[in-house]
Amino acid sequence: MHFDLIDLRLVLNIAEAASITNGAARSGLALASASERLRDLERALGVRLFERQRRGVSPTSAGLALIHHARVVIRQLDEMSGELGQFAKGLRGRVRVLSNTAATLEFLPPRIGAFLSIHPTIDVEIEDRPSPDIVRAVAGGRADLGIVADVVDAAAELETVPFAEDRLVLVTPRDHAFAKRKRLAFRDVLDQDFVGLPTGSALQVYIDRQAARAGQRLKTRIRLSGFDAACKVVESGIGIAVVSKIAALRCKRSLAIAMVPLSDPWALRRLRICAKSFRALSAPARDLVAALRPGSA
């Protein structure tokens, strides 16, 4: 039976997006065209590949089997693209990376920018997810690489290598009562108003979980998508925030804010790159891992 590469990529994109509409958009296809391609493929195979649900789609057993083989085929094509170099200009490598918030906002951009500038035929897709979700997705073959905090046990299912160290700190207005403190325990600030990140973002889920463990719920007055925006609102006196230290140091140079270390052990997180098997990665994914590891710059 003949399989079209466009169809295989479409199936992968639909599975990753859990949506035919979003899968079509990722594939650069109109929804009507993508739907017709999917129907034709299911008709040719004689099986349903996805269960249509009220909120998106999920792969059937047959769909999971096709997704597995499609990933193998696409990975082999990416491998060929990387190894043949200039002889394979018509093929582009694509690496899907799931990352926690701190890595997505602070650590990845400069390294990814440098990597893409010297690899014009490789595309990288980055999505913010909580670390436990990343482990499950990479283990299930729904992403090539993940960047997770060491608070989750990825070693049992995945191979990991070091990436970066991320320390979480408290950011307050410069004239706040906490601003002169040398360090604070998270439980001692939970009665304050907070400036938070979007609900469901990896770091916000992590912070909310620490508050719940202390038996409280954060009083979040506003949610913003990014550390810089959060620090600007903190400066206005609306509330305090927990952000990555690297972001707090950068924002302190231009904003009237103070940075207070958190004494809690969970505030220090060592980030690691994970993969199901580094040796089995496509050439573009292996090149990306090499570029992301400490000391690679």
PyMOL commands that set and color helices and strands:
alter all, ss='L'
color gray80, all
select helices_A, chain A and resi 5-17+20-27+31-45+61-88+101-118+131-139+186-189+202-213+227-235+245-252+265-267+283-292
alter helices_A, ss='H'
color red, helices_A
select strands_A, chain A and resi 50-53+56-59+93-99+122-128+145-149+159-173+193-196+219-223+241-244+257-261+268-275
alter strands_A, ss='S'
color yellow, strands_A
deselect
rebuild
show_as cartoon
